[in-house]
Amino acid sequence: MHRRWLLSALALLMSIFLAACTTATTQQPPTKVTNPTETTINSQQLPKGSAKRVVALSSLSADIISRLDSTKIVGITGSKLFNNDSRFKDIPRVSEGQSPPNLEKVVALKPDLVIGAEGFYNIPIQKLQQLGIPTFLTKVNNWESLEELTKTLAKSIDADPQPLLNRYKSFLPENPTQGFSTLALVSLQPILAPNKNSWAGDLLAKFQAKNIAADLQGKSPVGGYVTLSAEKVLEANPEVIILVNPPQGNSETALLDSLKKEAFWQQLQATKNNRVYVFDYFGLVNPGSIDAIQKACQQLKQALFAPQGT
């Protein structure tokens, strides 16, 4: 059981690292060090006019472009989020999973804009730039950067971002009050939790959750996440625990059963009060798509605003 948890944790750590590389709003790496929440756009890489043929190498960018103007998207990255989405049924895939994009396929689509992901797609993007193809690198690690990405992509294809921005706003609580003390766990071995510098941490803050890891810093290899000891978790004793199901997909029952075998688990008030919730990786850790974000927000409302004992 522990070995399976360890393998899942390692896979999740890699997925989080790639998520940090595949979801945001930054152009070429800036020459100065920027604040993690700052959005930097290098307009020289954007097309001079309205883009007509866009290849999106991240699922979130593909989703946003499609919703802004479905006629503009001509190539996407392969993602399980789109497997049953009729909008993308006939759109060519230029990559699958975590594999680099096939540049020959990208060039063959004759794009006038390719949207990549900072960190993960830097080298392919540089090669496309050498061919004179306008490119845009993205990074979404908070709600504001999601909004800025939407505005920037809308401008690049001459579309109106307001309907999408209005939809985003509807996901959030109107008048949130300070919620329960909360711990989000993305893995158990090691115990890994998001602080305020991650998409998950910022989303928890939007719902006024008292994220016990919000202000913690650590030596985690993944930016925006910290490792915790079992003693630290017991000391914080959160009222609500959010478990993240890894992208490779364990069943919710298997995930909970494995945690029940941990010595500290039954001592937590969240466990005793049945306030443990399982979330999908997409939406909470990796934004993934607009529908995934909406689902995560709906779950947060249920987890954080329901009265104790329900």
C-alpha positions, 0 to 999 in steps of 0.5 A, a space after each residue: 500500500 505504501 509503495 503504491 502511495 509512493 509511486 502515485 506521489 512521485 507521478 503527482 509531483 511530476 504532474 504538478 511540475 508539468 502543470 506549473 509549466 503548462 498553465 499561465 500568462 507569460 511571454 518569453 522569459 523576462 530579463 528581470 525577476 518578476 513577482 510570482 503573481 505578475 503577468 509579463 507580455 512580450 508583444 513582439 512575439 504576438 501577431 501584428 494583426 488578428 490571428 486566424 489560425 491558432 495552435 494551442 499546446 495547453 488544454 486551458 489555452 485551447 479551451 479559452 480560444 475555442 470558447 472565444 472563437 471556435 473558427 480560430 483553433 486549428 491544432 491542439 495538444 492531446 488531453 483527456 479533458 477533450 476526449 468526449 468534447 465535440 468541439 475538438 473532435 476534428 481538430 488535429 492533435 500535435 502532441 499527446 500527454 506530456 510528449 513534446 509537440 510534433 513541430 512538423 505537424 505544427 508547421 503543416 497547419 500554417 499557424 499565425 500564432 502558437 500558444 505554448 507553456 513557459 518552462 515546458 515548451 520553451 525549446 519548441 517555441 524557440 524553434 518556431 520563432 526561428 521559423 518566423 511563427 508568432 508565439 505566446 508562452 503562458 503561466 496561470 498560477 492565480 485567478 488574476 492571471 487566468 483573467 489576464 490570459 483570457 483578455 490577451 488571447 481575446 485581443 490576439 484573435 479580435 474577440 470579446 473576452 467579457 462573456 468568459 470573464 463574466 462566467 469566471 466571476 459566477 464561479 466564485 462566492 459573492 460574499 464569502 466569510 472566513 471559512 474553516 481551517 483547511 488542508 489540501 493534500 496533493 500527496 501523502 508521501 511526502 505530505 505535500 500541500 499548496 501555499 498561497 503561491 500556487 493556483 490551488 492556494 489562490 483558489 482556496 483564498 478566493 473562498 476564504 479558506 484558512 489554508 494552514 499552508 498558505 504562508 509556509 515556505 519549504 524546500 519542495 521541488 515544486 514551486 507553490 507547494 510545501 512538504 509537511 510532517 505528520 506532526 505539523 498536520 496534527 498540530 494544525 488539526 484542520 477542520 476540512 481536508 481536501 484530497 487530490 486524486 492524482 491525474 493517473 486516476 485512483 478510485 476515491 475509495 482506494 484513496 481514502 482507504 489508504 489514508 485510513 491506515 496512516 496513524 495520524 489520520 484518525 486523530 484529525 477533527 476533519 476525519 472525525 467530523 467527516 469533512 474530508 473531500 476528494 477533488 480531481 487534479 484538474 481544476 484544483 491543481 492544474 486549471 486544465 479547462 474552464 469546466 474543470 475550474 467550475 467543477 472545483 469551485 462548486 466542490 469548494 462551495 460545498 466543502 467550505 460553506 456547508 455547516 459543520 456536521 452535514 
